[in-house]
Each structure stands twice: as structure tokens, then as C-alpha cells.
Amino acid sequence: MFKIFWKNYRFSIILLISMIVGCIIGIVFKEDSIKLKPLGTIFINLLYTIVVPLVFFTISSSISSIKNFKKLGKIFITMFIVFIITSTVVAIFTLVSIKFINPVGNISIDLTKGTKESLNLGNKIIDMVTVSEFGQLFSKNNMLPLIIFTIIVGFAVGMLKNEKENISKSLNTISKVMMNVIKIIMYYAPIGLCAYFATLISEYGKELIGSYAKSMIFYYVLSIVYFFTFYTLYSYISRGKNGIKLFYKNIISPTMTSIGTCSSLATLPTNLDCAEKLHIDKDVSNTILPIGATIHMEGSCMASVLKIAFLFSLFGKPFTGIDTYLTAIFISVLSGVVMSGIPGGAFIGEMLIVSFYGFPLEAFPVIATIGWLTDPPGTCLNAVGDISSTLLIEKYVS
């Protein structure tokens, strides 16, 4: 049992330990810990160096590899509608919960001077989705325009006839290379994070640790509330009262598997078995569940809203206003539906949050840490959400 646990959580545990060690160094050595800052900055710079090529090649290869763009039957249309709706629901639920319960506190730090003002959705919609020059696309400060342009490139490659397969394979190969680069960089992560958090704690004190603890408790409790509230509701909408009983009778195995493995893909076999016990049409379950395991992440949507609120609080920005709420929902749904289907999607989603709101480079490890700490319950919502969504989809396509 311990070997299985260690295998599945090894990297997360190592990162958590490195973060704790960094915090201890910051508390014990105080101002002297600043000397470690270059080690943390190297890690941040390495991540930002890879983000643009990673986005371009992973998204373009994913889009270009689609074999038939016209194959958008009723199941697929319904699937995307349900995925978008359920992801939006969890984003709004998290947003409302954050407004009632402040999970971070009133801490405010200044990692760097001159951060940008948060974007106004109404006045700066053009700047949000486009740039005026081609070269500006390949800047980490223009992530959303880069993503949109890359999707267009992917479709353009997919429209080719004879050359499509070769170009698509080349893009896919380079995409795999970019993911290997990420793996290599992450070998340095324990050192980089240890140095980074030692510097943070030495400069901003124990308040930051308290903010992480509050956010962790908030996320875990909110995940449980969401699980029993909305999956009960979705089961009722799909099958009525009997559907609720049948759902909870058979959902234990996928729930425990997802928590134990922290992988939606690893949970797929138990999800398929659960779908069979729920008597879901195989044409629906065998199509939706494999896709849902890669492009439907309700837990990731919840985490994205929390990450945005966390950064707003840390940088002393008011997390208020309809524009702020709409962009937070938009980015969380984008991260949980579109980005989740792309290799390194969580990484790209976090970069999108940082660049979109104009936070400094140092903000990335702050929210990346939240992602690592919330992985178990987040994966549970991702995987179980696939089953509940499949029930909804079956209802409207049958």
C-alpha cells in the first residue's frame, strides 16, 4: 500500500517537503535567506522560457491531429454544451463561496513593483484576444492571443490533404519534446521552490503560510460540498430519485481511485465499469468518458477561481466588479475544458492567469503550489464529474 501511495504522490510530496524546508529556512535565517533568491528566479525563468513554444506546439498538434472536423454529431454537440455548463456552474459556485468566505485573509504582499492593472473586459476586449503584430504573439504577456492563433494554425493544418499527416506528426513530435523539457526543468523544481519560499517567508513572514492553510481547508471543504450537492442534483435531473441511489451506490470505486491515483485517465477504467453498472448507453459512455478524462475538469475550474482570488488578495487588488468576475469564470472554464485537453494544460492555465491579469513572474510558483496541494480532491471532482455529465448527456441524446 505504501509503495502505491509513494508512487502516485512521490513528486507532490517532494515538492511539498521542499516548500516546507524553504519556509523553515526563511523563518530561521530571516534576511540571510534572500541570498537564495537567484536559485528560485532561475526556476521561474526556466518555466517562462518554455511556455510559449509549449503552448504553440501542444495546441496546434492537438487540433491538427483531428481526423474529421465534420464529425460533430448530436452526442458531441451535447457533450460540449454539458461540459461548458457544468464547468461554468462550478466556477460560479466557487466564486460565490469565495465572496462569502474569504479563504486567503487580508494579507497583501508586493513581490515586485509596477504590476499592471487588471483588465477591463468591456474596454479591452480587443487587446485581450488579439495583438497588432505577429511578433507580439510570442510573448508570455499575450497568452490568450497566442492560444487563439495557435488553434487557428491547428485547424489550418487539419484542412490540408496530402501534407496534413506529415505536418501533424512533426508538430506532435515537437510537442512531446516540449513536454520532456518540462520534465527536465521540474527536476530542478524542489531546489527552485525551496529557495523561492525561503525568500518569500523571509520577506513576508508567516502570514503567507496561514494563507495557504486557509485556502487548502477552503478548497477541501468546498469540494465535499460541491460533490454531494451538485452530483446529487445532476443525478436527479438525469434519472430522478432512483438515479441518486444508483449513482452513490456505484460511484465509490471511481471516487477512491481518483483520490488514490490523482489521475483522471487512471480512473477511466473504473469510470467505464461504473457507467455499465449505471446502465448508461455504451455508445454514449464509451465516447464521452475517454474524452471527458482529458477535456472536462470541474476540479480544475474550482482551483482556477481560487488561484485568481488568491493572487488578487496577495497583491492587494480588490476582487470585485462584474468584469473581474466574468473574466475569472471565463479563464477557469477555459482552463478546465479547453486547456485540460492539452499536454501541460494546467501549466498553461496557470501561466494564462498570471499573464492575463498582469501579475509579475514571481506569482506563478505561488498558484502552482495551490495546484499541487489541491490535486487529490480536484482529481476526484474531475473524474466523478465525468460520470455525472455522461448521465446528463445520455438523457438529452436518447
JOLIN-V224295 format. One record per helix or strand of 2 or more residues. SS is the DSSP state (hx for helix, st for strand). FROM is the first residue (numbers start at 1). LEN is the number of residues. If there is no record, write none. Layout:
# JOLIN-V224295
ss->{SS/SS}
from->{FROM/FROM}
len->{LEN/LEN}
This chain:
# JOLIN-V224295
ss->{hx/hx/hx/hx/hx/hx/hx/hx/hx/hx/hx/hx/hx/hx/hx/hx/hx}
from->{2/74/125/134/143/164/189/207/241/252/264/282/298/322/345/363/375}
len->{63/27/5/5/16/23/16/33/10/10/14/14/17/20/12/11/23}
